[in-house]
Amino acid sequence: MPPHDASSLLLVVPVPARRTDAGILMESQALHALTMYARHFERITLLCPELPPDQAEGFPGRWVALDSVPEAERLTVDTLPWGYGPLRHLRARRAVIRRLDAEIARHSHLQFAMGGMFGDWGALAGARAARAGRRFALWADRVEHRVIAETRNDRLRWRLRNALELPFMKRHEIRAVRRASVCLFNGHETWRYYRRYNPNSHQLHDIHTSAEQFIDEQALQAKMDRQRAGEPLRIFYMGRLSAMKAPLEWLAALQILHLAGVPFHATWLGDGELMGEMVEKRRAWGLEDVVELAGFVADHERVLRDCQAADLMLFTHVTPESPRCLIESLISGTPIVGYRSDYSANLVEQHGGGWLCDMHDVEGLAAGLRRLHEDRAELARLTAQAARNGRRFSDQAAFAERCELILQYAGPTAPSGRPALEHGAAGTG
């Protein structure tokens, strides 16, 4: 194997970057992740797809330059072609392989994130690393083929395309998982699905909030006092208005609550392809005075403040993913109320701070909201539990755990004094 830089980490991820006259811009939370990795590695290179200008509107976010962080001199960000789609993928594949082979040889530790099939440069990087006899870590946010199957199915052409593509995508994902020396899965939902294909699989969480952002005791007590006083419920959600989040079911539960005479004000922070339909349904259902569709908000501190001020986070997630907003709700001392999944149930099963019902049970969800309105002592109890539960989660702890696994399993040799497990050794969940 060619010589590499000691304590260097190569990341290949599907999160896009934008190339502008001012240089390469990254979404702020992706850049935050790089600064967390920089606490554990001397040099970091990130390769990611370059976002075409005509698709920029589909990726809202706070875009920042690399030189805005103190660690910039140890971070390198460069782009790969936008390969989503068979023709784009095939045209770019040979050049991408040459780039990946060179970077894999230059770095001591490797972590790749898979996402999709065509244009999935992370999975391709895993194949090239395995071909070179290198150990690598594989990260997955969600079970991509199942997410697509459950959301991209409202038209005949999508159903036909899914029938043709998704079996191949599933096999593509399983091959990538099996090749890895260690698999890092975001949340219980993703880990539970993929762990059967690689015994060295670990359940982690993707967290970008610090311990300093936990709700303080004074604000927590003020919120619980307000809840016990019976003030109108403050209901909140933050996320994209997309089919994955089932926003129309969210709105339907609020319509039932409104018709029952329960006083509340609900806010959805986020934009997406279903905004137009949400605005129309809100008008048709007479909810304009009690439901605010605030659109995308780039200021993450403001989002967390609004979450802390809420009485509960109402969510209607319907796909096998692990949305970070539920963790951010818990650290804000705001109970999570919504659909049961492996992920949401795992977050609250030991430490509390939530109320869950069956997926798509809109009437049951509305009934749960009404019970919390009527039983303010229970709402305050869930609020206290949420705050205690949320203190488990911080960016430093999450990335320290992730980097420890990368150091142990995804480098050329084990760190001094610590034996490395061979590929296929039993992992933990």
BAPA-729532 format. One line per 5 residues: their letters; for each residue x, y, z of N, C-alpha, C. Coordinates in steps of 0.02 Angstrom, whole numbers. Layout:
BEGIN
A) X,Y,Z,X,Y,Z,X,Y,Z  ... .
//
This chain:
BEGIN
MPPHD) 42,-60,0,0,0,0,44,62,0  29,114,-41,70,174,-42,70,209,26  121,248,41,122,284,105,66,335,108  41,345,168,-14,393,178,5,440,235  -33,493,241,-24,540,297,-52,509,360 .
ASSLL) -12,508,414,-36,482,477,-93,525,504  -140,494,538,-197,527,570,-234,573,520  -248,545,461,-287,583,412,-351,544,398  -404,580,383,-469,550,372,-497,573,305  -517,524,264,-551,538,202,-626,525,211 .
LVVPV) -666,575,196,-739,570,198,-766,577,128  -810,532,108,-846,539,45,-920,536,63  -956,591,50,-1025,597,74,-1070,622,18  -1136,609,23,-1183,633,-28,-1206,705,-17  -1189,735,40,-1210,804,53,-1175,850,3 .
PARRT) -1212,889,-36,-1179,928,-89,-1145,991,-64  -1100,1016,-105,-1069,1081,-95,-1083,1124,-156  -1076,1189,-148,-1087,1236,-204,-1021,1270,-221  -1006,1273,-284,-945,1308,-307,-965,1377,-333  -937,1429,-303,-954,1498,-321,-890,1537,-335 .
DAGIL) -898,1601,-354,-840,1644,-364,-801,1653,-299  -835,1646,-243,-802,1653,-178,-771,1588,-154  -775,1535,-195,-748,1471,-176,-803,1421,-162  -785,1365,-130,-833,1313,-115,-871,1330,-51  -937,1326,-55,-979,1337,3,-1010,1272,25 .
MESQA) -1017,1264,91,-1048,1204,120,-1106,1224,163  -1154,1178,170,-1208,1190,218,-1178,1191,288  -1202,1235,330,-1169,1249,394,-1162,1188,438  -1211,1143,439,-1206,1085,484,-1156,1035,457  -1148,1030,391,-1096,987,363,-1027,1014,382 .
LHALT) -1019,1079,381,-955,1109,401,-943,1099,476  -996,1102,515,-990,1089,587,-965,1018,599  -990,970,559,-966,901,567,-891,897,554  -866,933,505,-794,932,492,-754,959,551  -780,1010,583,-744,1036,642,-744,986,700 .
MYARH) -796,945,704,-798,893,755,-746,839,740  -742,818,677,-691,769,657,-621,796,670  -612,861,662,-546,891,670,-521,886,742  -564,871,790,-542,860,859,-506,793,867  -513,749,816,-487,681,823,-437,662,768 .
FERIT) -433,702,715,-387,687,660,-348,750,642  -285,739,622,-242,796,605,-262,828,539  -282,788,491,-299,815,425,-361,779,399  -406,818,368,-469,790,345,-482,814,274  -500,766,231,-521,782,163,-592,758,153 .
LLCPE) -634,803,127,-703,785,113,-715,792,38  -742,739,8,-763,740,-62,-839,732,-64  -872,775,-102,-944,774,-105,-967,799,-173  -1028,783,-193,-1051,805,-259,-1060,880,-263  -1045,907,-322,-1054,978,-334,-1125,991,-357 .
LPPDQ) -1160,1034,-320,-1230,1048,-334,-1236,1092,-396  -1272,1067,-447,-1282,1109,-507,-1321,1172,-489  -1305,1229,-520,-1340,1292,-504,-1415,1287,-512  -1439,1249,-561,-1511,1246,-572,-1548,1205,-520  -1511,1172,-474,-1543,1133,-421,-1534,1164,-352 .
AEGFP) -1506,1223,-349,-1490,1254,-285,-1553,1267,-243  -1609,1283,-276,-1670,1297,-238,-1696,1236,-201  -1679,1177,-224,-1702,1117,-190,-1662,1098,-129  -1609,1136,-115,-1567,1122,-57,-1560,1185,-15  -1613,1205,21,-1608,1264,63,-1561,1250,121 .
GRWVA) -1530,1301,145,-1484,1293,201,-1443,1357,210  -1404,1358,262,-1359,1414,274,-1291,1394,246  -1273,1422,189,-1212,1402,154,-1154,1447,177  -1099,1416,197,-1043,1454,225,-978,1431,193  -928,1474,196,-863,1459,167,-819,1421,217 .
LDSVP) -776,1380,191,-732,1340,233,-688,1383,278  -666,1440,253,-619,1481,292,-652,1516,350  -717,1503,362,-751,1534,419,-739,1498,484  -703,1441,483,-691,1404,545,-616,1403,559  -597,1402,623,-525,1404,642,-486,1345,615 .
EAERL) -518,1287,606,-484,1226,585,-472,1224,509  -487,1278,473,-488,1276,400,-423,1252,370  -366,1268,401,-302,1249,371,-292,1174,371  -330,1137,412,-323,1064,414,-379,1028,377  -423,1067,345,-481,1039,310,-475,1053,235 .
TVDTL) -489,1001,197,-491,1009,124,-559,984,100  -594,1027,62,-658,1008,33,-652,1015,-43  -671,962,-78,-671,965,-151,-732,928,-176  -750,942,-238,-812,915,-264,-800,860,-315  -849,817,-320,-853,765,-371,-912,782,-417 .
PWGYG) -914,753,-475,-970,769,-521,-1037,749,-491  -1088,785,-512,-1157,769,-493,-1179,709,-536  -1178,650,-506,-1188,589,-545,-1255,558,-538  -1306,594,-514,-1371,563,-503,-1407,554,-570  -1422,492,-585,-1450,473,-650,-1401,428,-686 .
PLRHL) -1427,378,-722,-1383,328,-753,-1331,358,-800  -1351,404,-845,-1304,431,-893,-1251,474,-860  -1271,517,-814,-1223,559,-779,-1173,515,-740  -1200,464,-708,-1157,420,-668,-1105,386,-713  -1127,358,-768,-1081,321,-812,-1029,367,-843 .
RARRA) -1050,428,-862,-1002,475,-891,-948,495,-842  -966,501,-778,-918,526,-727,-879,470,-693  -901,409,-699,-876,355,-656,-801,344,-661  -774,343,-721,-702,329,-729,-659,382,-696  -676,445,-706,-638,499,-675,-645,498,-600 .
VIRRL) -705,482,-575,-715,479,-503,-673,422,-473  -670,365,-506,-630,309,-481,-557,329,-475  -530,364,-525,-460,385,-521,-449,430,-460  -496,475,-449,-490,521,-392,-495,484,-326  -543,439,-322,-552,401,-260,-491,358,-245 .
DAEIA) -465,323,-294,-407,280,-283,-348,321,-256  -337,380,-284,-281,422,-261,-292,445,-190  -352,466,-173,-365,492,-106,-365,436,-54  -391,377,-71,-389,321,-25,-318,303,-6  -273,305,-55,-203,289,-42,-169,342,2 .
RHSHL) -194,404,0,-161,458,37,-184,464,110  -237,430,129,-266,441,196,-261,378,238  -251,388,303,-243,331,348,-310,301,368  -362,341,371,-428,319,394,-481,340,344  -532,297,337,-581,306,284,-652,299,312 .
QFAMG) -695,348,295,-766,342,310,-806,366,250  -853,324,228,-893,340,169,-967,336,188  -1007,380,161,-1079,380,174,-1115,361,110  -1159,312,114,-1195,291,54,-1261,328,49  -1285,335,-12,-1349,368,-23,-1373,361,-94 .
GMFGD) -1423,319,-106,-1449,310,-174,-1414,254,-210  -1409,261,-276,-1376,209,-317,-1333,243,-370  -1365,273,-421,-1327,312,-469,-1303,377,-436  -1239,390,-442,-1211,449,-409,-1192,437,-337  -1197,376,-314,-1179,359,-245,-1103,349,-242 .
WGALA) -1066,404,-238,-993,399,-238,-967,369,-173  -1004,373,-118,-982,342,-56,-978,267,-61  -1030,236,-90,-1028,163,-99,-974,143,-148  -964,184,-200,-910,170,-247,-842,175,-212  -834,223,-168,-772,229,-130,-760,167,-88 .
GARAA) -814,139,-58,-807,78,-20,-784,20,-63  -811,15,-124,-790,-39,-169,-716,-31,-188  -694,30,-200,-624,42,-217,-578,28,-158  -599,46,-98,-559,32,-39,-553,-43,-28  -609,-79,-35,-606,-152,-27,-560,-183,-79 .
RAGRR) -562,-158,-139,-519,-183,-193,-445,-173,-176  -431,-118,-141,-361,-103,-121,-342,-136,-55  -387,-175,-26,-372,-209,37,-374,-163,97  -411,-107,92,-415,-59,146,-478,-69,188  -470,-58,253,-528,-57,298,-562,11,293 .
FALWA) -629,12,300,-664,77,298,-728,72,338  -750,131,361,-814,137,395,-867,160,346  -927,132,352,-983,152,310,-1036,184,354  -1058,244,334,-1111,279,370,-1175,279,328  -1232,269,361,-1297,275,326,-1345,313,371 .
DRVEH) -1378,363,342,-1428,402,379,-1495,367,383  -1513,330,330,-1579,301,326,-1578,242,277  -1633,206,274,-1640,149,228,-1669,178,163  -1624,197,118,-1644,238,61,-1696,204,17  -1687,140,0,-1735,110,-46,-1805,105,-17 .
RVIAE) -1809,97,49,-1875,95,81,-1906,164,86  -1866,215,97,-1891,283,98,-1922,300,30  -1887,283,-24,-1913,298,-91,-1976,258,-104  -1977,195,-84,-2036,153,-97,-2098,180,-62  -2089,212,-5,-2146,234,35,-2167,306,20 .
TRNDR) -2127,342,-20,-2145,411,-34,-2152,426,-108  -2115,392,-151,-2117,406,-222,-2161,354,-257  -2225,354,-240,-2269,302,-266,-2340,327,-282  -2347,392,-289,-2414,419,-299,-2435,422,-372  -2390,406,-418,-2407,407,-489,-2385,341,-520 .
LRWRL) -2418,323,-574,-2403,259,-607,-2331,256,-630  -2304,311,-658,-2235,308,-683,-2186,297,-626  -2201,325,-566,-2156,313,-510,-2161,242,-486  -2221,214,-485,-2229,144,-463,-2192,97,-510  -2196,111,-575,-2160,69,-624,-2085,77,-616 .
RNALE) -2062,138,-606,-1991,149,-597,-1966,117,-533  -2005,122,-480,-1986,90,-417,-1979,15,-426  -2028,-15,-462,-2026,-88,-472,-1963,-110,-509  -1938,-67,-553,-1878,-84,-591,-1814,-69,-552  -1812,-11,-518,-1750,13,-488,-1737,-12,-417 .
LPFMK) -1789,-15,-376,-1778,-25,-305,-1747,-93,-287  -1763,-148,-321,-1727,-210,-306,-1652,-204,-317  -1632,-168,-369,-1560,-157,-382,-1530,-111,-329  -1568,-60,-308,-1543,-15,-257,-1533,-52,-191  -1580,-95,-174,-1574,-134,-112,-1511,-177,-113 .
RHEIR) -1499,-212,-169,-1438,-253,-174,-1375,-210,-172  -1378,-152,-203,-1322,-105,-202,-1305,-85,-129  -1355,-69,-90,-1345,-49,-20,-1316,-107,20  -1344,-167,11,-1321,-225,50,-1249,-241,34  -1230,-237,-30,-1159,-248,-48,-1113,-199,-12 .
AVRRA) -1134,-135,-11,-1093,-84,21,-1085,-99,96  -1140,-119,128,-1137,-135,200,-1092,-195,212  -1097,-246,172,-1057,-306,183,-982,-294,172  -965,-247,128,-894,-233,115,-859,-198,174  -897,-161,214,-867,-117,264,-837,-157,321 .
SVCLF) -784,-129,350,-755,-160,411,-794,-139,473  -829,-83,469,-873,-62,523,-929,-20,492  -990,-30,517,-1047,9,492,-1074,53,548  -1086,115,532,-1110,165,579,-1177,189,554  -1230,174,592,-1297,188,568,-1331,239,613 .
NGHET) -1362,289,581,-1393,343,616,-1462,321,642  -1466,309,707,-1530,294,738,-1549,220,735  -1598,203,777,-1617,134,786,-1649,105,723  -1687,144,686,-1722,120,627,-1672,93,575  -1622,134,561,-1573,115,509,-1530,57,534 .
WRYYR) -1507,61,595,-1465,7,623,-1502,-59,624  -1564,-59,646,-1602,-121,652,-1611,-156,584  -1619,-115,532,-1628,-144,465,-1563,-174,438  -1509,-137,442,-1447,-158,408,-1402,-204,448  -1411,-209,513,-1364,-246,555,-1359,-319,535 .
RYNPN) -1410,-347,504,-1409,-418,485,-1357,-431,431  -1335,-378,396,-1288,-387,341,-1216,-375,360  -1205,-348,419,-1136,-338,443,-1137,-341,519  -1105,-392,548,-1109,-399,621,-1072,-344,659  -1028,-307,627,-993,-252,661,-1030,-187,646 .
SHQLH) -1092,-185,669,-1136,-127,656,-1151,-92,722  -1154,-26,720,-1162,15,780,-1216,67,769  -1258,76,818,-1309,127,817,-1280,192,846  -1281,245,807,-1256,310,828,-1310,362,815  -1294,425,831,-1340,480,816,-1300,536,785 .
DIHTS) -1332,569,737,-1301,626,703,-1324,690,738  -1281,719,778,-1301,774,822,-1257,835,808  -1290,893,803,-1253,955,789,-1270,1009,840  -1291,989,899,-1304,1036,953,-1257,1020,1011  -1236,1072,1046,-1187,1064,1099,-1223,1063,1167 .
AEQFI) -1186,1043,1218,-1213,1042,1286,-1234,1112,1308  -1203,1164,1281,-1221,1232,1299,-1291,1251,1273  -1317,1211,1226,-1383,1227,1198,-1440,1189,1232  -1425,1149,1283,-1478,1117,1321,-1522,1171,1354  -1586,1158,1361,-1630,1205,1395,-1606,1213,1468 .
DEQAL) -1605,1274,1493,-1583,1284,1562,-1642,1274,1610  -1626,1266,1674,-1678,1248,1723,-1730,1303,1730  -1709,1366,1725,-1757,1421,1733,-1809,1420,1676  -1785,1412,1615,-1831,1410,1558,-1876,1348,1561  -1848,1292,1583,-1887,1231,1589,-1942,1239,1640 .
QAKMD) -1926,1268,1698,-1976,1277,1750,-2030,1325,1727  -2011,1379,1692,-2060,1427,1667,-2109,1393,1618  -2082,1350,1577,-2126,1315,1529,-2174,1268,1566  -2150,1231,1614,-2194,1186,1651,-2247,1224,1690  -2229,1282,1718,-2278,1323,1753,-2333,1346,1705 .
RQRAG) -2313,1366,1645,-2361,1389,1596,-2407,1331,1575  -2379,1272,1568,-2419,1214,1550,-2471,1199,1603  -2449,1199,1666,-2495,1183,1721,-2550,1236,1727  -2536,1297,1705,-2585,1351,1709,-2639,1344,1655  -2630,1298,1609,-2682,1284,1560,-2683,1331,1500 .
EPLRI) -2627,1364,1486,-2625,1408,1428,-2632,1367,1363  -2653,1399,1309,-2660,1362,1245,-2596,1327,1226  -2604,1267,1199,-2546,1227,1180,-2505,1262,1126  -2439,1261,1135,-2393,1284,1083,-2363,1222,1049  -2383,1210,988,-2363,1150,951,-2313,1170,897 .
FYMGR) -2263,1128,887,-2206,1148,845,-2183,1089,802  -2156,1105,743,-2118,1056,704,-2067,1093,662  -2009,1060,651,-1958,1089,608,-1934,1034,561  -1939,1048,496,-1918,998,446,-1948,1015,378  -1928,976,328,-1952,989,261,-2025,970,252 .
LSAMK) -2059,1008,211,-2128,992,192,-2126,943,134  -2110,881,151,-2103,828,101,-2144,768,122  -2153,722,75,-2194,663,89,-2167,622,146  -2101,622,157,-2072,584,212,-2100,605,280  -2119,668,285,-2143,696,349,-2219,696,354 .
APLEW) -2253,675,301,-2327,672,300,-2359,735,329  -2343,794,304,-2370,855,334,-2446,861,329  -2477,830,279,-2550,834,274,-2583,795,330  -2551,741,353,-2577,705,411,-2568,746,474  -2512,781,479,-2499,828,535,-2555,880,538 .
LAALQ) -2571,908,480,-2623,960,477,-2691,930,492  -2704,869,469,-2769,837,482,-2780,825,556  -2727,805,592,-2734,796,665,-2751,863,699  -2721,916,675,-2735,982,704,-2806,1005,687  -2831,986,628,-2900,1003,612,-2949,970,660 .
ILHLA) -2936,906,676,-2979,871,724,-2976,905,792  -2916,925,812,-2907,959,877,-2945,1025,877  -2940,1062,822,-2974,1127,817,-3049,1118,820  -3076,1068,784,-3148,1056,785,-3173,1035,854  -3127,1006,895,-3145,986,963,-3144,1045,1012 .
GVPFH) -3124,1103,988,-3124,1163,1030,-3063,1171,1073  -3009,1134,1058,-2948,1139,1098,-2909,1201,1075  -2891,1246,1121,-2853,1305,1101,-2779,1288,1091  -2751,1310,1034,-2681,1296,1020,-2656,1344,966  -2591,1347,961,-2558,1380,904,-2502,1334,881 .
ATWLG) -2502,1315,817,-2453,1269,790,-2410,1304,738  -2346,1287,738,-2298,1315,690,-2259,1260,656  -2254,1263,590,-2209,1219,553,-2154,1262,522  -2092,1251,544,-2035,1285,515,-2005,1240,461  -2004,1263,399,-1975,1223,345,-2013,1235,281 .
DGELM) -1980,1220,226,-2009,1228,160,-2004,1161,124  -2034,1157,66,-2030,1095,27,-2084,1092,-26  -2086,1036,-61,-2129,1030,-119,-2203,1028,-102  -2220,1016,-38,-2291,1013,-19,-2316,1078,12  -2276,1132,9,-2297,1195,38,-2362,1220,7 .
GEMVE) -2368,1219,-59,-2428,1244,-92,-2491,1206,-69  -2486,1140,-65,-2543,1100,-44,-2560,1112,30  -2508,1122,71,-2520,1137,142,-2556,1204,150  -2535,1254,112,-2568,1319,116,-2641,1314,96  -2655,1276,43,-2723,1268,20,-2766,1230,70 .
KRRAW) -2740,1175,98,-2778,1136,148,-2789,1178,211  -2739,1215,231,-2748,1257,291,-2806,1306,281  -2810,1335,221,-2865,1381,207,-2932,1344,205  -2933,1287,169,-2996,1249,162,-3022,1223,229  -2977,1206,273,-2997,1178,338,-3005,1232,392 .
GLEDV) -2999,1295,375,-3010,1349,423,-2958,1352,478  -2896,1339,461,-2843,1337,512,-2794,1395,507  -2810,1445,466,-2762,1498,454,-2745,1538,518  -2792,1542,565,-2779,1580,626,-2740,1541,678  -2736,1475,670,-2704,1435,723,-2643,1395,698 .
VELAG) -2631,1394,633,-2574,1358,605,-2531,1406,564  -2468,1411,582,-2421,1454,548,-2373,1411,507  -2367,1425,443,-2319,1393,399,-2263,1444,386  -2211,1439,426,-2161,1493,429,-2108,1490,375  -2104,1434,337,-2053,1427,287,-1985,1410,316 .
FVADH) -1935,1410,272,-1867,1391,294,-1836,1447,336  -1804,1428,390,-1768,1474,434,-1696,1451,438  -1649,1492,415,-1579,1473,414,-1546,1478,482  -1572,1521,526,-1541,1532,591,-1558,1474,638  -1509,1429,648,-1523,1370,689,-1535,1389,762 .
ERVLR) -1503,1441,786,-1515,1463,855,-1587,1485,864  -1614,1519,815,-1684,1540,819,-1731,1479,818  -1713,1429,777,-1754,1368,774,-1755,1334,843  -1697,1329,875,-1694,1298,941,-1732,1339,993  -1729,1405,988,-1767,1447,1036,-1841,1434,1028 .
DCQAA) -1864,1431,965,-1936,1418,953,-1955,1349,979  -1910,1301,971,-1924,1233,996,-1928,1232,1072  -1883,1268,1105,-1884,1271,1178,-1949,1303,1203  -1975,1351,1166,-2035,1386,1187,-2098,1344,1177  -2094,1291,1139,-2152,1250,1124,-2169,1202,1181 .
DLMLF) -2232,1182,1183,-2253,1131,1232,-2241,1061,1207  -2242,1052,1142,-2230,985,1115,-2210,989,1042  -2172,939,1021,-2153,931,950,-2201,879,920  -2243,901,875,-2290,856,841,-2259,833,776  -2251,767,767,-2219,742,706,-2259,684,677 .
THVTP) -2255,677,611,-2291,624,576,-2244,592,525  -2187,568,547,-2138,536,502,-2164,467,482  -2157,451,417,-2187,389,393,-2137,345,356  -2073,361,359,-2023,320,324,-1968,299,373  -1929,247,355,-1875,223,399,-1814,268,397 .
ESPRC) -1818,323,434,-1763,370,439,-1754,387,513  -1706,429,528,-1691,448,597,-1684,523,602  -1740,560,599,-1737,633,596,-1706,664,659  -1657,707,648,-1621,739,703,-1667,786,743  -1721,809,712,-1764,857,747,-1793,829,811 .
LIESL) -1803,763,815,-1830,734,877,-1780,739,933  -1716,728,919,-1665,737,970,-1660,810,991  -1663,855,942,-1658,926,958,-1718,948,999  -1775,916,989,-1833,931,1030,-1821,909,1103  -1793,850,1112,-1780,827,1180,-1729,871,1216 .
ISGTP) -1676,891,1181,-1627,935,1215,-1657,1003,1231  -1713,1020,1196,-1748,1083,1209,-1800,1075,1264  -1805,1016,1294,-1855,1005,1346,-1926,1005,1318  -1934,982,1255,-1999,982,1223,-2018,910,1206  -2071,883,1236,-2090,814,1222,-2104,802,1149 .
IVGYR) -2088,741,1125,-2103,722,1057,-2169,683,1056  -2215,703,1013,-2282,674,1009,-2295,658,936  -2303,594,921,-2313,577,851,-2314,503,838  -2293,483,778,-2298,414,755,-2242,371,782  -2261,312,803,-2212,263,829,-2173,232,772 .
SDYSA) -2108,231,779,-2063,194,735,-2008,165,779  -1966,123,750,-1909,98,789,-1868,155,817  -1859,207,777,-1817,263,798,-1850,303,854  -1911,326,844,-1943,368,895,-1955,330,959  -1974,266,955,-1985,226,1015,-1920,215,1053 .
NLVEQ) -1865,204,1017,-1801,194,1050,-1778,257,1087  -1794,316,1060,-1772,378,1092,-1803,387,1161  -1864,363,1171,-1900,379,1233,-1915,318,1276  -1898,257,1253,-1921,198,1290,-1889,191,1359  -1828,214,1369,-1796,208,1434,-1800,271,1476 .
HGGGW) -1800,329,1442,-1794,392,1479,-1855,436,1475  -1905,417,1434,-1967,455,1431,-1960,519,1391  -2014,559,1394,-2014,623,1359,-2053,621,1295  -2098,572,1287,-2136,570,1225,-2200,529,1232  -2244,539,1183,-2306,500,1178,-2313,480,1105 .
LCDMH) -2324,415,1091,-2323,390,1023,-2386,350,1008  -2407,351,944,-2464,312,922,-2445,276,857  -2489,234,833,-2476,197,771,-2468,245,712  -2427,225,664,-2417,265,605,-2482,272,565  -2495,331,540,-2554,349,500,-2618,352,541 .
DVEGL) -2614,344,607,-2674,348,649,-2686,421,667  -2714,458,621,-2724,530,630,-2772,543,687  -2826,505,690,-2875,516,744,-2845,498,812  -2805,445,815,-2773,429,879,-2723,482,900  -2688,511,851,-2641,564,866,-2678,625,893 .
AAGLR) -2733,643,862,-2772,700,886,-2800,686,957  -2820,624,969,-2845,606,1036,-2789,613,1088  -2728,593,1070,-2672,601,1116,-2658,674,1131  -2661,716,1080,-2652,788,1091,-2706,816,1138  -2767,794,1128,-2821,818,1171,-2811,796,1243 .
RLHED) -2788,734,1253,-2776,711,1321,-2721,752,1355  -2669,769,1318,-2615,810,1347,-2640,880,1362  -2685,906,1321,-2716,971,1337,-2756,967,1402  -2792,912,1411,-2835,906,1470,-2796,887,1532  -2742,851,1526,-2702,829,1583,-2636,867,1584 .
RAELA) -2636,927,1610,-2576,968,1608,-2521,943,1654  -2539,906,1706,-2487,877,1749,-2447,825,1710  -2482,786,1668,-2447,737,1626,-2403,772,1574  -2427,826,1545,-2387,863,1497,-2324,890,1530  -2330,917,1589,-2272,943,1625,-2224,887,1643 .
RLTAQ) -2251,828,1660,-2207,771,1676,-2167,750,1614  -2200,747,1557,-2165,730,1495,-2112,782,1478  -2127,844,1493,-2079,898,1479,-2016,889,1521  -2024,874,1585,-1966,862,1629,-1927,802,1605  -1962,749,1585,-1928,690,1558,-1889,706,1495 .
AARNG) -1919,745,1450,-1885,762,1388,-1820,798,1401  -1820,845,1449,-1759,882,1464,-1705,836,1492  -1725,790,1537,-1676,743,1565,-1649,696,1510  -1694,672,1468,-1675,628,1414,-1627,662,1366  -1641,725,1350,-1601,761,1301,-1530,773,1322 .
RRFSD) -1516,771,1386,-1448,784,1409,-1400,727,1392  -1425,672,1364,-1381,619,1339,-1347,639,1275  -1374,689,1240,-1354,702,1171,-1315,766,1164  -1254,762,1140,-1215,822,1123,-1170,806,1064  -1151,857,1027,-1109,846,969,-1041,817,988 .
QAAFA) -1010,842,1041,-944,817,1060,-946,743,1077  -996,722,1116,-1001,651,1135,-1016,608,1074  -1061,631,1030,-1080,591,972,-1021,581,925  -983,634,911,-927,627,864,-868,593,896  -860,598,962,-807,561,995,-819,486,988 .
ERCEL) -881,464,997,-897,393,989,-885,371,917  -908,412,869,-899,395,799,-825,389,780  -786,438,802,-715,438,784,-677,382,818  -697,363,878,-665,307,911,-675,243,870  -734,234,842,-747,175,801,-707,178,736 .
ILQYA) -702,237,706,-662,244,645,-589,229,659  -562,254,715,-493,242,732,-480,167,744  -528,134,774,-518,64,791,-526,18,731  -574,32,687,-592,-17,635,-579,6,564  -565,70,552,-564,96,484,-497,126,465 .
GPTAP) -443,104,498,-376,126,481,-333,68,459  -271,80,439,-228,26,417,-206,-19,474  -200,9,534,-181,-30,593,-219,-2,652  -223,-41,706,-257,-17,767,-213,33,803  -244,81,840,-205,125,882,-162,86,931 .
SGRPA) -107,116,952,-60,83,997,-95,58,1060  -82,-5,1078,-108,-33,1140,-179,-57,1135  -210,-54,1075,-279,-74,1069,-286,-120,1009  -301,-184,1019,-306,-231,963,-364,-213,917  -353,-224,853,-407,-212,805,-446,-277,794 .
LEHGA) -512,-272,788,-552,-329,770,-550,-338,695  -547,-399,672,-547,-411,601,-617,-399,574  -620,-387,509,-685,-379,476,-729,-440,488  -790,-428,510,-835,-483,524,-840,-499,598  -799,-465,640,-805,-477,712,-870,-446,737 .
AGTG) -893,-471,793,-958,-449,819,-955,-377,839  -1007,-340,819,-1012,-270,839,-1066,-261,891  -1076,-199,911,-1126,-183,962,-1179,-139,932  -1234,-136,966,-1287,-92,946,-1301,-41,997 .
//
